[in-house]
Amino acid sequence: MALAKRIIPCLDVKDGRCVKGVNFQNLVDAGDIVELATRYSEQGADELVFLDITASYDKRETEQSWVRSVAEVLNIPFTVGGGISSEKQVELLLKQGADKVSVNSAAIRNPELITRIAKEFGSQCVVVAIDAKREDKPFGTYRAGDWQLYVQGGRKPVGMELMSWAKQAEELGAGEILFTSMDHDGTNNGFAIEQYDRLSNSLSIPIIASGGAGSAQHIVELFQNSGADAALAAGIFHRGEVTIAQVKQLMINAGIYARF
Amino acid sequence: MKVTIIDYGAGNIFSVQSALRRLGVEPILTDDKATLFTADKIILPGVGEAAYAMEQLRKRDLVEFIPTLTQPLMGICLGMQLLCNHTDEGNVECLGIIPTNVKRFPSDAGVKIPHVGWNSISGVTSPIMEGVESGSYLYFVHSYYAELCEWSIAECNYALPFAAALGKDNFYGCQFHPEKSALVGEKILDNFLKLTI
């Protein structure tokens, strides 16, 4: 039996509230984190991702109390990210109810972190989140058209390339890759399908697609045209444009396996 | 009813606590042998790496103690694997309660590792699985699996068939996370809490 393709609503959290932006900018309030988590859990979400989006920029750790308040209402898997840079923080987050952690900037600065977390908590606990955009000009040793990594909530380019970093992350012990296309994030125009197909063909760990879901059909198209294992979306669910159950119904109609 | 969760620094205790609270039980977190000895139900949670987890149990002098317990005990995920004889993860001897071994999913089987997500179970037997139909979906997240054996009480298939749950005497194990498996998982935890020996 094939695994169900996962639908994962995402809470981008700033100052304890869920926010939503376009291309990582112009953040607007999208609701109370506990209310949203409860709603998605009841609607049949397969997992919830919580990203403390300013932790890294503010140079602070992921806010534990926000994590705990969400974990208390969830009966589905819970992934937490934002500002995680040590095994000690991972341990604290697991104690607050997280099941997995997502690392981004700190893993780029210090790739060994991935290995250390995997060693202590298991590779299935480590999601490596990658934010990248397609560059029109060459960067570092890479060509125009390659995808460059950004850190600090999409503010800072780091001169590294998507595919090579994703492969390195897998070798270091990452359990999953959560790739957000900054070009697609918040645009509601669909996912960066080609990149997810390249990633899933090149890596043997699950790929979570993020950025660009504007309709249930976009999610269906992602699964029909790439090997992505999960679709992460925020805006369409926060705004109530579509429910998770509606997405799953459309997936099942299209012959894509979904848990109902 | 006194329900205890063995606290040995292996993470994810909060989720199990929350799930038990939803079932009306306030669990006691402890690594104290006297408290465990007098408990009605015991849960051995586990997230992480097997060799590290065994080391944590050993530090608390629990490796010889756990197999002597006589009340219902449920190992969850890594906690289930630790009930077995041996695991390839870190190549360590486990608690030796349920005679089967833990292997890594083959990397050449064309499936992604870890096995992460919602998968269905079959071959369901045992009181703790009462009311859970074959074909039910549960949440798994693991890279290692316990081999099918005489003590399998539910099977799952991912690259190969493996034990989704084990049961021997008063010892039970779930490879999936009942505390993260929505209503089906809650049913299994509830069945476990209602066991009488």
Interface residues (C-beta under 8 A of the other chain):
Chain A: M1 L3 A4 R6 D46 R68 A71 E72 L74 N75 I76 P77 F78 E91 L94 K95 Q96 G97 D99 K100 K119 E120 F121 G122 S123 Q124 C125 G175 E176 S204 I205 P206 D229 A230 R259
Chain B: G9 G11 N12 I13 F14 S15 S18 A19 R22 V47 G48 E49 Y52 L78 S107 K112 I113 P114 H115 V116 G117 W118 N119 S120 Y137 Y139 V141 H142 S143 N157 Y158 H177 E179 K180 S181 A182 G185 E186
